[in-house]
Amino acid sequence: MKLVTTTVVALSLALSSLAYADDAHHTEKASAAAPAALSSGEVKKIDKDAGKITLKHGPLVNLDMAPMTMVFRVKEASMLDKVKVGDKVNFAADKVNGALTVTQIEAAK
Ligand SMILES: [Cu+2]
């Protein structure tokens, strides 16, 4: 019985260290492929008909981009209802079909 207990403990220890290794792997992957955190910016212009937003943004690590003001596409036009010109925002941007696209946006608190 003691042997069984020891085996179970050893097994669960092995499993939990495996789980940790897996977590670390996923975190690494996420930061390389997708934005890990939101970037900050300020809304300069909104063109809902075109599905575009002009943002003055800070550094975009995932896109290797320095701070600037530029036009982004938005993933869904409805995202533009959540923000207005002059708002400070937190957003995520990525390259979608070759176009720089805001995939997530929210007014900063
Ligand atoms: Cu830019």
Backbone and ligand atoms as CSV (ligand in chain L), in Angstrom:
chain,resi,resn,atom,element,x,y,z
A,1,MET,N,N,0.830,-1.219,0.000
A,1,MET,CA,C,0.000,0.000,0.000
A,1,MET,C,C,0.853,1.253,0.000
A,2,LYS,N,N,1.945,1.176,0.779
A,2,LYS,CA,C,2.827,2.346,0.826
A,2,LYS,C,C,3.454,2.617,-0.546
A,3,LEU,N,N,3.786,1.524,-1.203
A,3,LEU,CA,C,4.390,1.653,-2.532
A,3,LEU,C,C,3.426,2.335,-3.500
A,4,VAL,N,N,2.139,1.931,-3.399
A,4,VAL,CA,C,1.123,2.514,-4.294
A,4,VAL,C,C,1.024,4.018,-4.061
A,5,THR,N,N,0.969,4.398,-2.765
A,5,THR,CA,C,0.861,5.823,-2.435
A,5,THR,C,C,2.036,6.605,-3.008
A,6,THR,N,N,3.228,6.051,-2.804
A,6,THR,CA,C,4.430,6.721,-3.306
A,6,THR,C,C,4.362,6.883,-4.818
A,7,THR,N,N,3.898,5.827,-5.478
A,7,THR,CA,C,3.806,5.884,-6.942
A,7,THR,C,C,2.831,6.968,-7.375
A,8,VAL,N,N,1.682,7.048,-6.670
A,8,VAL,CA,C,0.671,8.049,-7.025
A,8,VAL,C,C,1.234,9.454,-6.835
A,9,VAL,N,N,1.917,9.657,-5.710
A,9,VAL,CA,C,2.498,10.974,-5.449
A,9,VAL,C,C,3.524,11.328,-6.525
A,10,ALA,N,N,4.361,10.369,-6.844
A,10,ALA,CA,C,5.396,10.600,-7.857
A,10,ALA,C,C,4.755,10.925,-9.196
A,11,LEU,N,N,3.698,10.203,-9.506
A,11,LEU,CA,C,3.022,10.408,-10.784
A,11,LEU,C,C,2.398,11.793,-10.858
A,12,SER,N,N,1.721,12.182,-9.758
A,12,SER,CA,C,1.052,13.477,-9.823
A,12,SER,C,C,2.081,14.610,-9.843
A,13,LEU,N,N,3.213,14.391,-9.191
A,13,LEU,CA,C,4.283,15.395,-9.275
A,13,LEU,C,C,4.776,15.517,-10.708
A,14,ALA,N,N,4.968,14.367,-11.335
A,14,ALA,CA,C,5.447,14.361,-12.713
A,14,ALA,C,C,4.434,15.054,-13.616
A,15,LEU,N,N,3.157,14.794,-13.384
A,15,LEU,CA,C,2.110,15.385,-14.206
A,15,LEU,C,C,2.050,16.892,-14.024
A,16,SER,N,N,2.183,17.342,-12.758
A,16,SER,CA,C,2.077,18.784,-12.560
A,16,SER,C,C,3.280,19.511,-13.151
A,17,SER,N,N,4.447,18.884,-13.134
A,17,SER,CA,C,5.582,19.572,-13.752
A,17,SER,C,C,5.423,19.573,-15.265
A,18,LEU,N,N,4.785,18.551,-15.786
A,18,LEU,CA,C,4.481,18.536,-17.220
A,18,LEU,C,C,3.544,19.673,-17.565
A,19,ALA,N,N,2.528,19.859,-16.713
A,19,ALA,CA,C,1.562,20.920,-16.954
A,19,ALA,C,C,2.249,22.277,-16.941
A,20,TYR,N,N,3.178,22.468,-16.013
A,20,TYR,CA,C,3.908,23.737,-15.961
A,20,TYR,C,C,4.696,23.951,-17.244
A,21,ALA,N,N,5.366,22.889,-17.688
A,21,ALA,CA,C,6.159,22.990,-18.903
A,21,ALA,C,C,5.263,23.372,-20.072
A,22,ASP,N,N,4.084,22.805,-20.114
A,22,ASP,CA,C,3.146,23.084,-21.200
A,22,ASP,C,C,2.687,24.538,-21.153
A,23,ASP,N,N,2.393,25.021,-19.949
A,23,ASP,CA,C,1.974,26.417,-19.777
A,23,ASP,C,C,3.053,27.367,-20.293
A,24,ALA,N,N,4.278,27.107,-19.895
A,24,ALA,CA,C,5.378,27.970,-20.289
A,24,ALA,C,C,5.493,27.997,-21.805
A,25,HIS,N,N,5.312,26.847,-22.394
A,25,HIS,CA,C,5.412,26.737,-23.837
A,25,HIS,C,C,4.344,27.587,-24.513
A,26,HIS,N,N,3.121,27.500,-23.989
A,26,HIS,CA,C,2.021,28.264,-24.582
A,26,HIS,C,C,2.248,29.763,-24.453
A,27,THR,N,N,2.734,30.197,-23.293
A,27,THR,CA,C,2.984,31.623,-23.073
A,27,THR,C,C,3.999,32.132,-24.082
A,28,GLU,N,N,5.032,31.363,-24.296
A,28,GLU,CA,C,6.076,31.738,-25.230
A,28,GLU,C,C,5.499,31.886,-26.633
A,29,LYS,N,N,4.696,30.925,-27.011
A,29,LYS,CA,C,4.073,30.923,-28.334
A,29,LYS,C,C,3.179,32.146,-28.500
A,30,ALA,N,N,2.379,32.437,-27.458
A,30,ALA,CA,C,1.415,33.524,-27.549
A,30,ALA,C,C,2.118,34.851,-27.770
A,31,SER,N,N,3.227,35.068,-27.058
A,31,SER,CA,C,3.886,36.361,-27.188
A,31,SER,C,C,4.548,36.506,-28.557
A,32,ALA,N,N,4.891,35.416,-29.174
A,32,ALA,CA,C,5.529,35.494,-30.475
A,32,ALA,C,C,4.495,35.688,-31.584
A,33,ALA,N,N,3.337,35.065,-31.458
A,33,ALA,CA,C,2.379,35.053,-32.555
A,33,ALA,C,C,1.270,36.078,-32.395
A,34,ALA,N,N,0.849,36.342,-31.190
A,34,ALA,CA,C,-0.303,37.210,-30.982
A,34,ALA,C,C,0.021,38.235,-29.906
A,35,PRO,N,N,-0.715,39.363,-29.922
A,35,PRO,CA,C,-0.458,40.354,-28.883
A,35,PRO,C,C,-0.784,39.802,-27.501
A,36,ALA,N,N,0.186,39.858,-26.604
A,36,ALA,CA,C,-0.029,39.327,-25.270
A,36,ALA,C,C,-0.835,40.320,-24.447
A,37,ALA,N,N,-0.619,41.608,-24.694
A,37,ALA,CA,C,-1.319,42.630,-23.931
A,37,ALA,C,C,-1.814,43.708,-24.891
A,38,LEU,N,N,-2.739,44.522,-24.410
A,38,LEU,CA,C,-3.272,45.588,-25.246
A,38,LEU,C,C,-2.283,46.750,-25.315
A,39,SER,N,N,-2.276,47.425,-26.441
A,39,SER,CA,C,-1.459,48.617,-26.605
A,39,SER,C,C,-2.336,49.828,-26.342
A,40,SER,N,N,-1.685,50.942,-25.961
A,40,SER,CA,C,-2.481,52.132,-25.696
A,40,SER,C,C,-2.440,53.068,-26.891
A,41,GLY,N,N,-3.511,53.842,-27.040
A,41,GLY,CA,C,-3.589,54.777,-28.151
A,41,GLY,C,C,-4.639,55.830,-27.893
A,42,GLU,N,N,-4.806,56.711,-28.881
A,42,GLU,CA,C,-5.818,57.754,-28.783
A,42,GLU,C,C,-6.517,57.835,-30.130
A,43,VAL,N,N,-7.859,57.915,-30.083
A,43,VAL,CA,C,-8.632,57.949,-31.323
A,43,VAL,C,C,-8.536,59.333,-31.948
A,44,LYS,N,N,-8.093,59.387,-33.209
A,44,LYS,CA,C,-7.965,60.658,-33.922
A,44,LYS,C,C,-9.103,60.841,-34.912
A,45,LYS,N,N,-9.567,59.743,-35.489
A,45,LYS,CA,C,-10.591,59.843,-36.516
A,45,LYS,C,C,-11.284,58.489,-36.645
A,46,ILE,N,N,-12.578,58.524,-36.934
A,46,ILE,CA,C,-13.328,57.289,-37.138
A,46,ILE,C,C,-14.066,57.386,-38.465
A,47,ASP,N,N,-13.908,56.387,-39.311
A,47,ASP,CA,C,-14.649,56.318,-40.570
A,47,ASP,C,C,-15.416,55.003,-40.571
A,48,LYS,N,N,-16.660,55.103,-40.098
A,48,LYS,CA,C,-17.434,53.885,-39.908
A,48,LYS,C,C,-17.801,53.231,-41.242
A,49,ASP,N,N,-18.124,54.058,-42.239
A,49,ASP,CA,C,-18.502,53.502,-43.546
A,49,ASP,C,C,-17.373,52.660,-44.130
A,50,ALA,N,N,-16.147,53.139,-43.973
A,50,ALA,CA,C,-14.998,52.423,-44.521
A,50,ALA,C,C,-14.476,51.359,-43.554
A,51,GLY,N,N,-14.999,51.365,-42.308
A,51,GLY,CA,C,-14.497,50.423,-41.312
A,51,GLY,C,C,-13.066,50.719,-40.934
A,52,LYS,N,N,-12.769,52.015,-40.784
A,52,LYS,CA,C,-11.388,52.403,-40.471
A,52,LYS,C,C,-11.337,53.339,-39.285
A,53,ILE,N,N,-10.218,53.296,-38.592
A,53,ILE,CA,C,-10.020,54.165,-37.436
A,53,ILE,C,C,-8.583,54.679,-37.470
A,54,THR,N,N,-8.429,55.961,-37.172
A,54,THR,CA,C,-7.089,56.534,-37.089
A,54,THR,C,C,-6.703,56.609,-35.620
A,55,LEU,N,N,-5.600,55.985,-35.299
A,55,LEU,CA,C,-5.142,55.941,-33.916
A,55,LEU,C,C,-3.737,56.504,-33.803
A,56,LYS,N,N,-3.538,57.310,-32.768
A,56,LYS,CA,C,-2.192,57.689,-32.372
A,56,LYS,C,C,-1.790,56.620,-31.376
A,57,HIS,N,N,-0.837,55.792,-31.727
A,57,HIS,CA,C,-0.548,54.641,-30.871
A,57,HIS,C,C,0.864,54.659,-30.314
A,58,GLY,N,N,1.016,53.975,-29.220
A,58,GLY,CA,C,2.338,53.759,-28.625
A,58,GLY,C,C,3.023,52.623,-29.361
A,59,PRO,N,N,4.141,52.152,-28.863
A,59,PRO,CA,C,4.834,51.058,-29.546
A,59,PRO,C,C,3.971,49.798,-29.632
A,60,LEU,N,N,3.953,49.191,-30.815
A,60,LEU,CA,C,3.218,47.931,-30.999
A,60,LEU,C,C,4.261,46.831,-31.125
A,61,VAL,N,N,4.470,46.153,-30.017
A,61,VAL,CA,C,5.551,45.174,-29.961
A,61,VAL,C,C,5.324,44.045,-30.961
A,62,ASN,N,N,4.079,43.561,-31.029
A,62,ASN,CA,C,3.821,42.391,-31.887
A,62,ASN,C,C,3.971,42.730,-33.369
A,63,LEU,N,N,3.816,44.015,-33.713
A,63,LEU,CA,C,3.950,44.415,-35.118
A,63,LEU,C,C,5.299,45.088,-35.375
A,64,ASP,N,N,6.124,45.149,-34.325
A,64,ASP,CA,C,7.439,45.770,-34.419
A,64,ASP,C,C,7.307,47.205,-34.951
A,65,MET,N,N,6.386,47.956,-34.353
A,65,MET,CA,C,6.083,49.299,-34.845
A,65,MET,C,C,6.332,50.354,-33.769
A,66,ALA,N,N,6.965,51.426,-34.183
A,66,ALA,CA,C,7.232,52.534,-33.271
A,66,ALA,C,C,5.946,53.358,-33.095
A,67,PRO,N,N,5.905,54.200,-32.077
A,67,PRO,CA,C,4.729,55.050,-31.888
A,67,PRO,C,C,4.489,55.950,-33.098
A,68,MET,N,N,3.232,56.108,-33.477
A,68,MET,CA,C,2.882,56.979,-34.619
A,68,MET,C,C,1.369,57.153,-34.676
A,69,THR,N,N,0.938,57.985,-35.597
A,69,THR,CA,C,-0.497,58.107,-35.883
A,69,THR,C,C,-0.746,57.463,-37.234
A,70,MET,N,N,-1.710,56.566,-37.291
A,70,MET,CA,C,-1.945,55.842,-38.537
A,70,MET,C,C,-3.370,55.314,-38.611
A,71,VAL,N,N,-3.744,54.891,-39.815
A,71,VAL,CA,C,-5.085,54.354,-40.047
A,71,VAL,C,C,-5.045,52.838,-39.936
A,72,PHE,N,N,-5.993,52.297,-39.217
A,72,PHE,CA,C,-6.166,50.845,-39.123
A,72,PHE,C,C,-7.529,50.467,-39.691
A,73,ARG,N,N,-7.623,49.290,-40.209
A,73,ARG,CA,C,-8.939,48.691,-40.451
A,73,ARG,C,C,-9.452,48.199,-39.112
A,74,VAL,N,N,-10.734,47.944,-39.010
A,74,VAL,CA,C,-11.256,47.291,-37.809
A,74,VAL,C,C,-11.878,45.961,-38.221
A,75,LYS,N,N,-11.759,45.003,-37.320
A,75,LYS,CA,C,-12.242,43.660,-37.607
A,75,LYS,C,C,-13.749,43.689,-37.854
A,76,GLU,N,N,-14.473,44.425,-36.998
A,76,GLU,CA,C,-15.924,44.566,-37.165
A,76,GLU,C,C,-16.291,46.033,-36.996
A,77,ALA,N,N,-17.121,46.546,-37.914
A,77,ALA,CA,C,-17.499,47.970,-37.866
A,77,ALA,C,C,-18.142,48.325,-36.525
A,78,SER,N,N,-18.816,47.360,-35.905
A,78,SER,CA,C,-19.496,47.628,-34.636
A,78,SER,C,C,-18.512,48.012,-33.526
A,79,MET,N,N,-17.244,47.642,-33.695
A,79,MET,CA,C,-16.241,48.021,-32.697
A,79,MET,C,C,-16.110,49.544,-32.608
A,80,LEU,N,N,-16.465,50.216,-33.703
A,80,LEU,CA,C,-16.323,51.678,-33.741
A,80,LEU,C,C,-17.401,52.381,-32.928
A,81,ASP,N,N,-18.435,51.644,-32.534
A,81,ASP,CA,C,-19.485,52.231,-31.691
A,81,ASP,C,C,-19.026,52.387,-30.246
A,82,LYS,N,N,-17.978,51.657,-29.898
A,82,LYS,CA,C,-17.543,51.635,-28.493
A,82,LYS,C,C,-16.624,52.798,-28.136
A,83,VAL,N,N,-16.119,53.479,-29.160
A,83,VAL,CA,C,-15.155,54.552,-28.900
A,83,VAL,C,C,-15.516,55.782,-29.729
A,84,LYS,N,N,-14.984,56.927,-29.311
A,84,LYS,CA,C,-15.207,58.155,-30.079
A,84,LYS,C,C,-13.906,58.948,-30.176
A,85,VAL,N,N,-13.901,59.900,-31.105
A,85,VAL,CA,C,-12.700,60.712,-31.327
A,85,VAL,C,C,-12.300,61.391,-30.025
A,86,GLY,N,N,-11.035,61.322,-29.701
A,86,GLY,CA,C,-10.520,61.933,-28.480
A,86,GLY,C,C,-10.369,60.940,-27.345
A,87,ASP,N,N,-11.009,59.767,-27.482
A,87,ASP,CA,C,-10.901,58.743,-26.432
A,87,ASP,C,C,-9.487,58.186,-26.345
A,88,LYS,N,N,-9.040,57.977,-25.131
A,88,LYS,CA,C,-7.837,57.162,-24.919
A,88,LYS,C,C,-8.329,55.717,-24.940
A,89,VAL,N,N,-7.640,54.878,-25.663
A,89,VAL,CA,C,-8.100,53.501,-25.811
A,89,VAL,C,C,-6.975,52.500,-25.546
A,90,ASN,N,N,-7.396,51.305,-25.223
A,90,ASN,CA,C,-6.496,50.164,-25.214
A,90,ASN,C,C,-6.946,49.267,-26.357
A,91,PHE,N,N,-5.993,48.826,-27.160
A,91,PHE,CA,C,-6.399,48.054,-28.333
A,91,PHE,C,C,-5.348,47.008,-28.687
A,92,ALA,N,N,-5.797,46.076,-29.491
A,92,ALA,CA,C,-4.894,45.071,-30.044
A,92,ALA,C,C,-4.986,45.176,-31.558
A,93,ALA,N,N,-3.846,45.130,-32.221
A,93,ALA,CA,C,-3.825,45.186,-33.674
A,93,ALA,C,C,-2.996,44.034,-34.210
A,94,ASP,N,N,-3.375,43.574,-35.373
A,94,ASP,CA,C,-2.632,42.487,-35.993
A,94,ASP,C,C,-2.752,42.615,-37.512
A,95,LYS,N,N,-1.915,41.891,-38.214
A,95,LYS,CA,C,-2.013,41.890,-39.667
A,95,LYS,C,C,-3.027,40.840,-40.084
A,96,VAL,N,N,-4.129,41.270,-40.712
A,96,VAL,CA,C,-5.151,40.340,-41.179
A,96,VAL,C,C,-5.248,40.495,-42.691
A,97,ASN,N,N,-4.949,39.438,-43.418
A,97,ASN,CA,C,-4.920,39.470,-44.884
A,97,ASN,C,C,-4.069,40.630,-45.402
A,98,GLY,N,N,-2.955,40.860,-44.751
A,98,GLY,CA,C,-2.025,41.892,-45.198
A,98,GLY,C,C,-2.370,43.298,-44.749
A,99,ALA,N,N,-3.527,43.489,-44.109
A,99,ALA,CA,C,-3.920,44.830,-43.659
A,99,ALA,C,C,-3.801,44.928,-42.142
A,100,LEU,N,N,-3.264,46.027,-41.670
A,100,LEU,CA,C,-3.173,46.242,-40.227
A,100,LEU,C,C,-4.571,46.485,-39.697
A,101,THR,N,N,-4.980,45.642,-38.799
A,101,THR,CA,C,-6.376,45.602,-38.368
A,101,THR,C,C,-6.476,45.623,-36.855
A,102,VAL,N,N,-7.371,46.469,-36.348
A,102,VAL,CA,C,-7.653,46.472,-34.926
A,102,VAL,C,C,-8.573,45.285,-34.643
A,103,THR,N,N,-8.111,44.379,-33.801
A,103,THR,CA,C,-8.887,43.184,-33.524
A,103,THR,C,C,-9.662,43.306,-32.215
A,104,GLN,N,N,-9.291,44.313,-31.431
A,104,GLN,CA,C,-9.905,44.481,-30.109
A,104,GLN,C,C,-9.684,45.929,-29.708
A,105,ILE,N,N,-10.709,46.572,-29.144
A,105,ILE,CA,C,-10.521,47.957,-28.707
A,105,ILE,C,C,-11.479,48.250,-27.555
A,106,GLU,N,N,-11.005,49.034,-26.611
A,106,GLU,CA,C,-11.871,49.458,-25.512
A,106,GLU,C,C,-11.381,50.804,-25.001
A,107,ALA,N,N,-12.315,51.630,-24.552
A,107,ALA,CA,C,-11.931,52.921,-23.994
A,107,ALA,C,C,-11.126,52.676,-22.725
A,108,ALA,N,N,-10.028,53.419,-22.569
A,108,ALA,CA,C,-9.195,53.272,-21.372
A,108,ALA,C,C,-9.888,53.930,-20.199
A,109,LYS,N,N,-9.748,53.328,-19.013
A,109,LYS,CA,C,-10.414,53.900,-17.838
A,109,LYS,C,C,-9.522,54.945,-17.188
L,1,CU,CU,CU,1.724,52.399,-36.610
